Amino acid sequence: MNRYLKPGKGDGIANVVVQFLTKLGVSLAGSRVLLVRGRKSGEIRSTPVNLLKVDGQRYLVAPRGHTQWVRNLRAAGEGQLRVGRRAETFRFAELADEDKPVILRAYLKRWAWEVGRFFEGVDHTSSDEVLRNVAPGFPVFRITESA
């Protein structure tokens, strides 16, 4: 399932504002700027993301599905997270669908106000079965190490 929701005009404006503030060092509810090398162009691409912490582990969730940043991250094998001048290069492991429910639930509990509309009726109270059913449409990456 290669689910992808294209951002609307309002989303683009919000992303620009969040990215600008995060670059200045103001993290909005855990925001980071993800930098990753483009798989076709080789150029560095940036996008705002929400860094989720669960049980001491850190995760990136793609609420819009298999986006360009997801495809680029898979191809590059590493990315960089920034807040202000602080930058961390990282490697990751992509979670299998059966391992996603607990992470998706935590993500929705934390950021439903921002990303809930992308989950199309699924929320943090949804059953594990429902979350497993939608999991293929929501890539999840566990940050495994700083590079």
Steps between C-alpha positions, in 0.01 A plus 500: 500500500676817383269747670598864448305814587624805316524815715250776435581871482432549871728208582779651293473831684495327840805292403692813397420671832588194712821441303600868535443502877676165547800628302508795742514254790133511601373141507121494484375196693810298410546621144826446317616577149587178320776531242549213259673459165260475206507156341489639145650848519760435769409839648426544869125526564342628820161456663360549849428180695383411851752302703315250721652342811356171630667295774835670448497444122454770236277466194397685186149432370380601154134600548452574128629158402774416252616858444810626324689529830415137578624380161812714525579379852467136395736559206755706696519269803550798731367846570563800717272660759543866588372750750671834465874437471483158663521222243502124539574261217322169556440152367170320536305177484160500332236326710302205371124557485431267793731711720332835421179508712662616824697770315204618292288518816763710681542724195126561475469562872774763482424670165138420405426874507751543217494175301179321598325591174757295306401185691147493356291405804772316691605643836700407810205304639478274194564130558831335418320317218384826341848652536660189346256524207600859421871454586617436140398856412708662776877446482671504840877530556678429827818701537766243579819703530665828443737480206 
